[in-house]
Amino acid sequence: MKILGIGNAIVDVICKVNDNFIDQNNLTKSTMKLFFDEKEFKNLITNLKIEKTVSGGSVANSIVGLSQLGDKVGFIGKVSDDEFGSKYEEGLKKENVEYFYSKKKEELPTGTCLILVTPDSERTMCTFLGTAGKINENDISSDAIKKSEIIFLEGYLWDEGDPKRAFDKAINNANKIAMSLSDLFCVDRHKPHFLNLVKNKLDIIFANEQEITSLINAKNFDEVIHFSKQLNKLMIVTRGEKGAVAIDDGEVIERGIQKNLKVIDLTGAGDLFAAGFLHGYINKLPTHDCLEKGTEMSSKVIQQIGARL
């Protein structure tokens, strides 16, 4: 297998809202907020009109993108044997993704992410992890990992206790490790751990400018470049309207954005960028072409609703 994704198995529920809704519910636009109280989460979703429901999760979105590009891929993520869990599994299988997880009835329901899209196309996420956040080392197939060229992890998955042990098991059995830092909230919450992963464990790192700047407490982007050059790994940083940069063994390669796009929803832009880049990487394309493919995939996804092409 080319790439095995390991991440939070989350059903995405996409709704359009106005800016007032974000303010009234004390949410911070363009970030992800974790909900630990199922009742509070259900109250938030009650009066909203649902546009779309998709088997999501950051890495799962990337893995589906890779499958759509013709790559042989798989996914590990924890769901419960409930309605959303069955939908989740069906959704992946329909996209030709091999799902290395046998669901059973869990205490908590399958995880859900409410994606609120405001008129400026920004997305604000409210996540109730449910059983996805209870992933443990027994849920991780060492055999599937060893048979994969690369494993792709997400920062969202990392948490103290069982998820960390699942993460460690995956890393210890992997041939090559790629990871997305996922979200500023994750970086700030787990900064020392993420910094250790970036410096000592990972081969390929995906981050946006905000995330990597916060991780290393950089004052400007030059410091990010300097840090990445010292790493001697493959660091890919997306910079919004400034395009994307890859720092590969000390070499800096840049790619601008595609112009004149009709942006509808930024959900999944980073996930599909990673899919395009990794597709190029596993097919041995030059780094500039990998950036090109990432940009092409993210440009397509932001001109529609949801994180799937």
C-alpha positions as CSV (number, residue, x, y, z in Angstrom):
1,M,0.0,0.0,0.0
2,K,1.2,3.5,-0.8
3,I,-0.2,5.5,2.1
4,L,-2.1,4.6,5.3
5,G,-3.9,7.4,7.0
6,I,-4.5,7.3,10.8
7,G,-6.9,9.9,12.1
8,N,-10.1,10.9,13.8
9,A,-13.0,9.2,12.1
10,I,-15.5,12.1,12.1
11,V,-18.8,12.6,10.3
12,D,-18.8,16.1,8.9
13,V,-22.0,18.0,9.1
14,I,-21.9,21.2,7.0
15,C,-24.1,24.2,7.6
16,K,-24.1,27.8,6.4
17,V,-24.4,30.5,9.1
18,N,-24.0,34.2,9.4
19,D,-21.3,35.9,11.4
20,N,-23.7,36.6,14.3
21,F,-24.1,32.9,14.9
22,I,-20.3,32.6,15.4
23,D,-20.3,35.6,17.9
24,Q,-23.4,34.5,19.8
25,N,-22.0,31.1,20.4
26,N,-18.6,32.4,21.5
27,L,-16.8,30.7,18.7
28,T,-13.5,32.0,17.1
29,K,-13.9,32.2,13.3
30,S,-11.6,29.8,11.3
31,T,-10.6,27.7,14.2
32,M,-11.8,24.4,15.7
33,K,-13.4,24.1,19.1
34,L,-13.7,20.8,20.9
35,F,-16.9,20.0,22.7
36,F,-16.8,17.5,25.6
37,D,-20.5,17.7,26.5
38,E,-22.7,15.8,24.0
39,K,-25.8,17.8,25.1
40,E,-24.1,21.2,24.6
41,F,-23.0,20.0,21.1
42,K,-26.5,18.8,20.2
43,N,-28.0,22.2,21.3
44,L,-25.7,24.0,18.9
45,I,-26.8,21.9,15.9
46,T,-30.5,21.8,16.7
47,N,-31.8,24.7,14.7
48,L,-29.4,24.6,11.8
49,K,-30.1,23.6,8.2
50,I,-27.8,20.8,7.2
51,E,-26.3,21.3,3.7
52,K,-24.3,18.1,3.5
53,T,-23.1,15.1,5.6
54,V,-19.8,13.4,4.7
55,S,-17.4,10.8,6.2
56,G,-14.8,13.2,7.2
57,G,-11.8,13.9,9.5
58,S,-8.8,15.7,8.2
59,V,-6.5,12.7,7.2
60,A,-9.5,10.8,5.9
61,N,-10.2,13.6,3.5
62,S,-6.6,13.5,2.3
63,I,-6.8,9.7,1.9
64,V,-9.9,9.9,-0.2
65,G,-8.3,12.6,-2.3
66,L,-5.3,10.2,-2.9
67,S,-7.7,7.4,-3.8
68,Q,-9.4,9.7,-6.3
69,L,-6.0,10.3,-7.9
70,G,-5.6,6.5,-8.3
71,D,-3.3,5.7,-5.4
72,K,-3.7,2.6,-3.3
73,V,-4.5,3.8,0.2
74,G,-6.0,2.8,3.5
75,F,-7.4,4.3,6.7
76,I,-7.6,3.6,10.5
77,G,-10.0,5.5,12.6
78,K,-12.4,4.5,15.5
79,V,-16.1,4.6,15.1
80,S,-19.0,3.0,17.0
81,D,-21.4,0.5,15.6
82,D,-24.2,3.1,15.2
83,E,-25.9,4.8,12.2
84,F,-23.1,7.4,11.7
85,G,-20.5,4.6,12.1
86,S,-22.1,2.5,9.4
87,K,-22.3,5.6,7.1
88,Y,-18.7,6.4,7.8
89,E,-17.5,2.9,6.8
90,E,-19.7,2.9,3.6
91,G,-18.5,6.3,2.7
92,L,-14.8,5.2,2.7
93,K,-15.5,1.9,0.9
94,K,-17.4,3.8,-1.8
95,E,-14.2,5.8,-2.4
96,N,-12.0,2.6,-2.7
97,V,-10.3,3.3,0.6
98,E,-9.4,0.1,2.5
99,Y,-10.7,0.5,6.1
100,F,-8.6,-1.3,8.7
101,Y,-11.0,-1.1,11.6
102,S,-13.8,-3.5,12.8
103,K,-16.5,-1.4,14.5
104,K,-18.3,-2.5,17.6
105,K,-20.8,-0.9,20.0
106,E,-18.9,1.7,22.0
107,E,-20.0,3.8,25.1
108,L,-19.7,7.0,23.0
109,P,-21.2,7.6,19.6
110,T,-19.3,8.1,16.4
111,G,-17.6,11.5,16.3
112,T,-19.2,14.5,14.6
113,C,-17.8,17.8,13.3
114,L,-20.1,20.7,12.7
115,I,-18.6,22.8,10.0
116,L,-20.0,26.3,10.0
117,V,-19.5,28.2,6.7
118,T,-19.8,32.0,6.9
119,P,-20.5,34.3,3.9
120,D,-16.8,35.0,3.5
121,S,-16.3,31.2,2.8
122,E,-14.3,30.7,6.1
123,R,-15.1,27.6,8.1
124,T,-15.4,27.4,11.8
125,M,-15.5,23.9,13.2
126,C,-17.2,22.5,16.3
127,T,-16.1,18.9,17.1
128,F,-17.6,16.3,19.4
129,L,-15.0,13.6,19.1
130,G,-17.2,10.8,20.5
131,T,-15.5,7.5,20.3
132,A,-12.9,8.8,17.7
133,G,-11.0,10.4,20.6
134,K,-10.8,7.1,22.4
135,I,-8.6,5.4,19.9
136,N,-6.0,3.1,21.5
137,E,-3.1,1.0,20.5
138,N,-5.3,-2.1,20.1
139,D,-7.1,-0.2,17.3
140,I,-3.8,0.2,15.3
141,S,-2.8,-2.6,12.9
142,S,1.0,-2.9,13.0
143,D,0.7,-5.2,10.0
144,A,-1.1,-2.6,7.9
145,I,1.5,0.0,8.9
146,K,4.5,-2.1,8.0
147,K,3.0,-2.8,4.6
148,S,2.6,0.9,3.8
149,E,5.2,3.1,2.3
150,I,4.1,6.1,4.3
151,I,1.8,6.6,7.2
152,F,0.0,10.0,7.4
153,L,-1.1,11.3,10.9
154,E,-3.0,14.3,12.0
155,G,-2.4,16.6,14.9
156,Y,-6.1,16.4,15.9
157,L,-5.5,12.8,16.9
158,W,-2.7,13.4,19.4
159,D,-3.8,13.5,23.0
160,E,-2.5,12.3,26.3
161,G,-3.3,8.7,27.3
162,D,-4.6,6.1,24.8
163,P,-4.4,8.3,21.6
164,K,-0.7,9.1,22.4
165,R,0.0,5.4,22.8
166,A,-1.8,4.7,19.5
167,F,0.3,7.4,17.9
168,D,3.5,6.0,19.3
169,K,2.7,2.5,18.1
170,A,2.1,3.8,14.6
171,I,5.3,5.8,14.5
172,N,7.4,2.9,15.9
173,N,6.2,0.5,13.1
174,A,6.3,3.0,10.2
175,N,8.6,3.0,7.2
176,K,8.1,6.8,6.7
177,I,6.0,9.3,8.7
178,A,4.1,12.3,7.4
179,M,2.0,14.5,9.7
180,S,-0.2,17.5,9.5
181,L,-0.1,19.9,12.5
182,S,-3.9,20.3,11.8
183,D,-4.9,23.5,13.7
184,L,-3.5,26.3,15.7
185,F,-5.6,25.1,18.7
186,C,-3.8,21.7,18.5
187,V,-0.3,23.3,18.2
188,D,-0.9,25.6,21.2
189,R,-2.3,22.8,23.3
190,H,0.5,20.3,22.7
191,K,3.4,22.6,21.7
192,P,6.3,20.7,23.4
193,H,5.1,17.3,22.2
194,F,4.5,18.6,18.6
195,L,8.0,20.2,18.6
196,N,9.6,16.9,19.6
197,L,7.7,15.1,16.9
198,V,8.7,17.6,14.2
199,K,12.4,17.6,15.3
200,N,12.8,13.9,16.1
201,K,10.1,11.6,14.6
202,L,8.6,12.9,11.4
203,D,9.9,12.8,7.8
204,I,7.3,15.0,6.2
205,I,5.5,17.9,7.9
206,F,2.5,19.8,6.7
207,A,1.5,23.1,8.4
208,N,0.0,26.4,7.6
209,E,1.9,29.6,8.4
210,Q,0.0,30.3,11.6
211,E,0.7,26.8,13.0
212,I,4.4,26.6,12.3
213,T,5.0,30.2,13.4
214,S,3.3,29.4,16.8
215,L,5.1,26.1,17.2
216,I,8.5,27.6,17.0
217,N,7.5,31.1,18.4
218,A,8.8,32.7,15.2
219,K,8.7,36.5,14.8
220,N,8.5,36.4,11.0
221,F,8.5,33.9,8.1
222,D,12.3,34.1,7.7
223,E,12.6,32.4,11.0
224,V,10.3,29.7,9.8
225,I,12.5,29.1,6.8
226,H,15.7,29.1,8.9
227,F,14.2,26.6,11.3
228,S,13.0,24.3,8.5
229,K,16.4,24.4,6.7
230,Q,18.1,23.2,10.0
231,L,15.7,20.2,10.2
232,N,16.9,18.5,7.0
233,K,13.4,17.1,6.5
234,L,10.6,17.9,4.1
235,M,8.5,20.8,5.5
236,I,5.5,22.1,3.5
237,V,3.9,25.4,4.6
238,T,0.7,26.7,3.1
239,R,0.4,30.5,3.3
240,G,-3.1,31.4,2.1
241,E,-3.0,34.0,-0.6
242,K,0.8,33.9,-0.7
243,G,0.8,30.3,-2.0
244,A,2.8,27.4,-0.5
245,V,6.5,26.7,0.3
246,A,8.4,23.4,0.5
247,I,11.7,23.3,2.3
248,D,13.4,20.1,1.2
249,D,16.8,19.4,2.6
250,G,17.7,23.1,2.9
251,E,16.3,24.0,-0.6
252,V,13.3,26.4,-0.6
253,I,10.7,25.9,-3.4
254,E,7.7,28.2,-3.8
255,R,4.4,28.0,-5.6
256,G,1.8,30.8,-5.9
257,I,-2.0,30.3,-5.8
258,Q,-4.3,29.8,-8.7
259,K,-6.0,33.1,-9.6
260,N,-9.6,34.0,-10.4
261,L,-11.2,31.2,-8.4
262,K,-14.8,31.4,-7.2
263,V,-14.2,30.5,-3.6
264,I,-17.3,29.0,-2.0
265,D,-16.0,27.1,1.1
266,L,-12.4,26.7,2.4
267,T,-13.3,23.3,4.2
268,G,-10.7,20.7,3.2
269,A,-8.3,23.1,1.4
270,G,-5.4,21.9,3.5
271,D,-6.5,18.3,3.4
272,L,-6.7,18.2,-0.4
273,F,-3.5,20.2,-0.7
274,A,-1.8,17.4,1.3
275,A,-3.4,14.8,-0.9
276,G,-2.1,16.4,-4.1
277,F,1.4,16.9,-2.6
278,L,1.7,13.3,-1.3
279,H,0.4,12.0,-4.7
280,G,3.3,13.7,-6.4
281,Y,5.7,12.6,-3.7
282,I,4.9,8.8,-3.8
283,N,4.9,9.0,-7.6
284,K,8.5,10.5,-7.4
285,L,7.6,13.9,-9.0
286,P,10.0,16.8,-8.3
287,T,9.0,18.9,-5.3
288,H,7.8,21.8,-7.4
289,D,5.4,19.5,-9.2
290,C,4.2,18.1,-5.8
291,L,3.4,21.7,-4.8
292,E,1.7,22.2,-8.1
293,K,-0.5,19.1,-7.6
294,G,-1.4,20.2,-4.1
295,T,-2.4,23.7,-5.3
296,E,-4.5,22.2,-8.1
297,M,-6.4,19.9,-5.6
298,S,-7.0,22.6,-3.0
299,S,-8.1,25.1,-5.7
300,K,-10.7,22.6,-6.9
301,V,-12.1,21.8,-3.4
302,I,-12.6,25.5,-2.3
303,Q,-14.9,26.1,-5.3
304,Q,-17.6,23.8,-3.9
305,I,-19.2,22.9,-0.6
306,G,-17.4,20.3,1.6
307,A,-14.0,18.6,1.7
308,R,-14.5,16.0,-1.1
309,L,-14.1,16.3,-4.8
